[in-house]
Amino acid sequence: MSAYALAHLRRAPVHAEVLEYMERIEATLAPYEGRFIVHGGTVDVLEGEWPGDVVIIEFPDLDSARSWYASASYQEIKPLRTRHLAGELIIVDGVEPDHDSSRMAADVRRAANL
């Protein structure tokens, strides 16, 4: 099951270190089969506030995503981003191809006796 690294990054002035981070991150993803599926595209805010950009990287599974984040190659470049861009980064499991929200709700109802 795919897993995703999702970052919500606040906009900041362009900095040479952030550009270096962007130039080097692809090489850190390759060994873990990571690939960008969203990288700072247009954000159309429909509810609430979203001050910043979105980055989503897909991995084959949760272990690959965690291994990438913990890797020496990523940890080496991470400060190039974190020194200049505030934000949050999470790793999350995706859903199976046959995921069904109504079936999930039914399971939760049963478990909660609702």
C-alpha positions in Angstrom: 0.0 0.0 0.0 1.4 3.4 -0.9 2.4 5.9 1.7 2.9 9.6 1.4 5.1 12.3 2.9 3.0 15.5 3.0 4.5 18.9 3.8 2.6 22.1 4.4 5.3 24.8 3.9 4.8 28.5 4.6 5.9 30.9 1.9 9.1 32.7 2.5 11.5 34.8 0.4 13.6 32.7 -2.1 16.9 31.6 -0.5 19.9 30.0 -2.1 19.9 27.1 0.5 16.2 26.3 -0.3 17.1 26.2 -4.0 20.0 23.8 -3.2 17.7 21.6 -1.2 15.3 21.5 -4.2 18.2 20.6 -6.5 19.4 17.7 -4.3 16.1 16.2 -3.0 15.4 14.0 -6.1 18.6 12.0 -5.5 17.5 11.2 -1.9 14.1 9.9 -3.1 15.4 7.6 -5.8 16.7 4.7 -3.5 13.3 4.6 -1.8 11.2 4.8 -5.0 9.8 8.2 -3.9 8.3 10.5 -6.4 6.6 13.9 -6.3 2.9 13.9 -7.0 2.3 17.5 -5.8 5.1 20.1 -5.6 3.9 23.6 -4.8 1.0 23.7 -7.3 -1.9 26.1 -7.1 -3.8 25.7 -3.8 -7.5 26.4 -4.1 -8.6 26.9 -0.5 -12.3 25.9 -0.1 -12.5 25.8 3.6 -10.4 27.3 6.4 -7.0 28.8 5.8 -4.0 27.4 4.0 -1.0 29.8 4.2 1.6 28.2 2.1 2.4 25.5 -0.3 1.8 21.7 -0.5 4.3 19.0 -1.3 3.2 15.4 -1.5 5.7 12.6 -2.2 4.5 9.1 -2.9 6.4 6.0 -1.7 5.6 2.3 -2.3 5.0 1.8 1.4 5.3 3.2 4.9 8.7 1.6 5.5 10.1 3.2 2.4 8.8 6.6 3.4 10.2 6.3 6.9 13.6 5.0 5.6 13.9 7.9 3.2 13.2 10.5 5.9 15.7 8.9 8.3 18.3 8.4 5.6 21.7 10.1 5.9 21.3 11.6 2.4 18.0 13.3 3.4 19.1 14.3 6.9 22.1 16.0 5.3 20.0 18.3 3.2 17.0 18.8 5.5 18.6 21.8 7.3 18.7 23.7 4.0 14.9 23.7 4.0 14.2 23.9 7.8 16.5 26.9 8.3 14.3 29.0 5.9 10.8 27.4 5.6 8.5 26.9 8.5 6.0 24.2 8.1 4.8 20.7 9.0 5.8 17.3 7.5 3.9 14.1 8.1 4.1 10.5 6.7 0.8 8.8 6.3 -0.4 5.5 4.9 -2.6 5.6 1.8 -5.7 3.4 1.3 -6.1 0.2 -0.5 -7.5 0.5 -4.1 -10.8 -0.9 -3.0 -11.2 1.5 -0.1 -14.9 2.4 0.6 -15.7 5.3 2.9 -19.2 4.0 3.6 -17.8 0.6 4.6 -15.4 2.3 6.9 -18.2 4.3 8.5 -20.2 1.1 9.0 -17.2 -0.6 10.7 -16.8 2.5 13.0 -20.5 2.4 13.8 -20.4 -1.2 14.8 -17.3 -0.7 16.9 -18.9 2.3 18.7 -22.3 0.7 18.9 -23.9 3.6 17.1 
